[in-house]
Amino acid sequence: MRITLLGAGHIGNTIARLLSDSGDYDVTVVDRSAEALAKITTTARVSTRVADTSHAADLLDVLRHQDAVINALPYHLATIAATAAREARCHYFDLTEDVAATRTIQALAEGAPTAFMPQCGLAPGFIGIVAHHLAQKFDTLQEVKMRVGALPAFPTNALKYNLTWSVDGLINEYCHPCEAIREGRNIEVLPLEGLEHFSLDGTEYEAFNTSGGLGTLTETLRGRVQNLDYKSVRYPGHQALMKMLLEELQLNQEPETLKAIMRKSIPSTMQDVVLVFVTVSGMKAGSLVQEVFARKIFADRTEINPLSAIQITTAAGICAAVDLFREGALPQQGFIRQEQVALPAFLANRFGRAYQQSRQVESIG
């Protein structure tokens, strides 16, 4: 299968390696930065190409005669990439958490001869696959709670946070309204609100509203669930400091300034952990029951090819989606929701096994 991969960052690099090593994909990595492309290991199955990924004509040129495109660019380029994919008649996959971009892509997919599958990462992505799988086991649904954290393994600063993924994506989810279902009604709630605390494996965490993590579940579960929400997990104290920066100092009005400050002052780390925590409650055979899915995925610290936990989980999500699509396990045209992926099939997939091999959290307090 011929794949054009847009974006040569940490996630893009991992995607290219996973797909090419499988032997079933020829990958052309495209980026506007020759410096970023120089970090890609080229092989018989991996090539690189410099192109302006924000320019529609350039995107269309690199997508012609390709089977599929994987978009690992910043969220604000999702719509232009999806539009080029439709014109080039190639299948489209991305990692976006942006609600508006996903709605536009859903509209582009209507009547298209090719497939459009956005939100193929961790959250949205894998978290929605898990939640939908658990929800299918209930006669009626009362509550679905989805919690995800991409966290430093060794927090040392006041924010108790290091940069583990896109700063653009991070600030986007902290600043935009969040979808939810309350008492059976689809609503929007404010980001950084809804603070709660919980513990897993003896570690204390907080969680609060962030945008985009639900994917399309508010549509899929509309009329079936009383309460549904998604929150990002952080170490205690993070939310209060972010509210001060974004609201009291009004940096939500100057997101580029905040991004520059964070890139300059908050170190990145490869030593991270991804926490996935889903609880679903409802009626089964006349009894009120709760089911829980809780996992921790840790960084791979091997010397030859170290990978952060967010690289592992994000790349595994989109590679598994593409692989299941290639195998015919997903629809071959139109808009594909994450919840159309069967969790057992995902975990059995050669790429999805990254989540299966993670450590299940046994005790929850």
Backbone hydrogen bonds, N-H to C=O, Kabsch-Sander energy under -0.5 kcal/mol:
donor,donor_aa,acceptor,acceptor_aa,energy
3,I,1,M,-0.6
3,I,26,D,-3.1
4,T,68,A,-2.3
5,L,3,I,-0.6
5,L,28,T,-2.8
6,L,4,T,-0.6
6,L,70,I,-2.9
7,G,5,L,-0.7
7,G,30,V,-3.0
13,N,9,G,-2.8
14,T,10,H,-1.7
15,I,11,I,-2.6
16,A,12,G,-2.6
17,R,13,N,-1.9
18,L,14,T,-2.5
19,L,15,I,-2.6
20,S,16,A,-2.2
21,D,17,R,-2.5
22,S,18,L,-1.0
23,G,19,L,-0.5
23,G,20,S,-1.2
24,D,19,L,-0.6
25,Y,19,L,-0.6
26,D,1,M,-2.4
27,V,25,Y,-0.6
27,V,45,R,-3.2
28,T,3,I,-2.7
29,V,27,V,-0.6
29,V,47,S,-3.1
30,V,5,L,-3.1
30,V,28,T,-0.5
31,D,49,R,-1.6
34,A,32,R,-0.6
37,L,33,S,-2.0
38,A,34,A,-1.6
39,K,36,A,-1.3
40,I,37,L,-1.6
42,T,40,I,-0.8
43,T,46,V,-1.3
47,S,27,V,-2.4
49,R,29,V,-2.2
51,A,31,D,-1.7
53,T,51,A,-1.1
55,H,52,D,-1.7
56,A,54,S,-0.6
59,L,55,H,-2.4
60,L,56,A,-2.5
61,D,57,A,-1.9
62,V,58,D,-1.9
63,L,59,L,-1.5
64,R,60,L,-1.1
66,Q,63,L,-1.6
67,D,2,R,-1.3
68,A,2,R,-1.8
69,V,91,H,-2.9
70,I,4,T,-2.7
71,N,69,V,-0.6
71,N,93,F,-3.2
72,A,6,L,-2.7
72,A,70,I,-0.8
77,L,74,P,-2.2
78,A,75,Y,-1.8
81,A,77,L,-1.9
82,A,78,A,-2.6
83,T,79,T,-2.3
84,A,80,I,-1.9
85,A,81,A,-2.1
86,R,82,A,-2.1
87,E,83,T,-2.0
88,A,84,A,-2.4
89,R,85,A,-0.7
89,R,86,R,-0.7
90,C,85,A,-2.2
91,H,67,D,-2.2
92,Y,115,A,-2.7
93,F,69,V,-2.1
94,D,117,M,-1.5
95,L,71,N,-0.9
102,T,98,D,-1.9
103,R,99,V,-2.1
104,T,100,A,-1.9
105,I,101,A,-2.4
106,Q,102,T,-2.4
107,A,103,R,-1.7
108,L,104,T,-2.2
109,A,105,I,-1.7
110,E,106,Q,-0.6
110,E,107,A,-0.9
112,A,109,A,-2.0
116,F,334,G,-2.7
117,M,92,Y,-3.1
120,C,94,D,-3.1
121,G,124,P,-1.0
126,F,121,G,-2.1
127,I,122,L,-2.4
128,G,125,G,-0.9
129,I,125,G,-1.6
130,V,126,F,-2.3
131,A,127,I,-2.3
132,H,128,G,-2.4
133,H,129,I,-2.0
134,L,130,V,-2.4
135,A,131,A,-2.3
136,Q,132,H,-1.6
137,K,134,L,-1.5
138,F,135,A,-1.6
139,D,283,M,-2.5
140,T,283,M,-1.2
141,L,224,R,-1.1
142,Q,281,S,-2.8
143,E,281,S,-1.8
144,V,227,N,-2.5
145,K,279,T,-3.0
146,M,229,D,-2.0
147,R,277,F,-2.6
148,V,231,K,-1.7
149,G,275,L,-2.2
151,L,149,G,-0.6
151,L,273,V,-2.8
153,A,271,Q,-2.8
154,F,271,Q,-0.6
160,K,157,N,-1.2
163,L,267,P,-1.9
164,T,162,N,-0.7
170,L,166,S,-2.0
171,I,167,V,-2.5
172,N,168,D,-2.0
173,E,169,G,-2.2
174,Y,170,L,-1.2
175,C,171,I,-0.9
175,C,172,N,-0.8
176,H,172,N,-1.1
178,C,189,V,-3.1
180,A,187,I,-1.9
181,I,228,L,-2.4
182,R,185,R,-2.6
184,G,226,Q,-2.8
185,R,182,R,-2.4
187,I,180,A,-2.8
189,V,178,C,-3.1
192,L,209,N,-3.1
193,E,190,L,-1.2
196,E,207,A,-2.1
198,F,205,Y,-1.9
200,L,203,T,-2.0
201,D,363,S,-1.3
203,T,200,L,-2.5
205,Y,198,F,-2.9
206,E,234,R,-3.1
207,A,196,E,-2.2
208,F,232,S,-1.6
209,N,193,E,-3.0
210,T,230,Y,-0.7
211,S,173,E,-2.2
215,G,212,G,-1.5
217,L,214,L,-2.1
219,E,216,T,-1.0
220,T,216,T,-2.2
221,L,217,L,-2.9
222,R,219,E,-0.7
224,R,221,L,-2.4
225,V,221,L,-1.4
226,Q,141,L,-0.6
227,N,142,Q,-1.6
228,L,181,I,-2.3
229,D,144,V,-1.8
231,K,146,M,-2.3
232,S,208,F,-2.2
233,V,148,V,-2.6
234,R,206,E,-2.8
235,Y,160,K,-0.5
238,H,235,Y,-1.7
241,L,237,G,-1.4
242,M,238,H,-2.3
243,K,239,Q,-2.5
244,M,240,A,-1.7
245,L,241,L,-2.2
246,L,242,M,-3.0
247,E,243,K,-2.7
248,E,243,K,-1.3
249,L,244,M,-2.5
251,L,245,L,-1.9
252,N,246,L,-1.9
253,Q,250,Q,-1.5
254,E,251,L,-0.7
257,T,254,E,-0.7
258,L,254,E,-1.7
259,K,255,P,-2.5
260,A,256,E,-2.1
261,I,257,T,-2.2
262,M,258,L,-2.5
263,R,259,K,-2.6
264,K,260,A,-1.8
265,S,261,I,-2.5
266,I,262,M,-2.6
269,T,163,L,-1.7
272,D,270,M,-1.2
273,V,151,L,-2.8
274,V,297,I,-2.9
275,L,149,G,-3.1
275,L,273,V,-0.5
276,V,295,R,-2.6
277,F,147,R,-2.7
278,V,293,F,-2.9
279,T,145,K,-2.3
280,V,291,E,-2.6
281,S,143,E,-2.6
282,G,289,V,-2.2
283,M,140,T,-1.9
284,K,287,S,-2.9
287,S,284,K,-2.2
289,V,282,G,-3.3
289,V,287,S,-0.6
291,E,280,V,-3.0
293,F,278,V,-2.6
295,R,276,V,-2.5
296,K,359,R,-2.3
297,I,274,V,-2.6
299,A,272,D,-1.4
300,D,307,L,-2.8
301,R,299,A,-0.7
307,L,300,D,-2.4
312,I,308,S,-2.3
313,T,309,A,-2.7
314,T,310,I,-2.2
315,A,311,Q,-2.3
316,A,312,I,-2.1
317,G,313,T,-1.8
318,I,314,T,-1.8
319,C,315,A,-2.5
320,A,316,A,-2.3
321,A,317,G,-1.7
322,V,318,I,-2.3
323,D,319,C,-2.4
324,L,320,A,-2.8
325,F,321,A,-2.0
326,R,322,V,-2.6
327,E,323,D,-1.8
328,G,325,F,-1.6
329,A,324,L,-2.5
330,L,324,L,-0.5
334,G,114,T,-2.5
336,I,116,F,-2.7
337,R,335,F,-0.5
340,Q,337,R,-1.5
341,V,338,Q,-2.1
346,F,342,A,-2.4
347,L,343,L,-2.7
348,A,344,P,-1.5
349,N,345,A,-0.9
349,N,346,F,-0.8
353,R,349,N,-1.6
354,A,351,F,-1.6
355,Y,352,G,-2.0
356,Q,352,G,-0.9
357,Q,353,R,-2.5
358,S,355,Y,-1.0
359,R,296,K,-2.0
360,Q,358,S,-0.6
361,V,294,A,-2.2
362,E,360,Q,-0.6
365,G,199,S,-1.5
